[in-house]
Amino acid sequence: MPAYKGKNGTWYAMVRYTDWRGEKKQKCQRGFETRRDALAWEAQLKLQKRADIDMTLESFYELYKEDIKPRLKENTWITKESIIEGKILPYLGKRKLSEITAKDIVDW
């Protein structure tokens, strides 16, 4: 879906999707400085809602971080973050989830 320019000069994007229960939903986000930012938000939301196994490990980590971080204590999150960002993502971050095999994990 395209991005639109609002009356106040900022951009917004609207996305229609089907959720995990099969219900059709629509989401709108306003206040983007550029059209490119609005389209990037739209693409990220589509990946998130589609829950596709073809996303990269880095994209999955961003979704995981948004979901888990508010539920953990600060020190627990700092430990998890340092392990994931310092050890796992440099080796496997650019690979798609569907491409990661048990052999890759053992080699890592």
Steps between C-alpha positions, in 0.01 A plus 500: 500500500625850437594769745300821514589859581283652772370855529774598747783394268583166661453158342282211610451139394197272518526122491228241466581149616343177623588412859570154640128441563412572137342838575573790268663797673625845403780695667606860442816673619546875466777753549781375274746764379551338158311271267784249525455473879127434456563227241769341719254486792242343271742233377608415855140471619413272210791271588398499864134425434577238238732316742699368208793266551687680219585800720858545615610418852559873558137578408379222726715637782337843463155340535622294794644809668173695466306210647729385784681812624202655688444175691855453631699666773764742377804288594350189341441689177854646500645149530281362219573798278877471541497128418276537195658815357859410588511130420205379292412783261853559368512138383139421402327840481485547122372148431134414456339287768415235242868471400641443849566131564618297798844478336521882498425507871763234576758683285421823680 
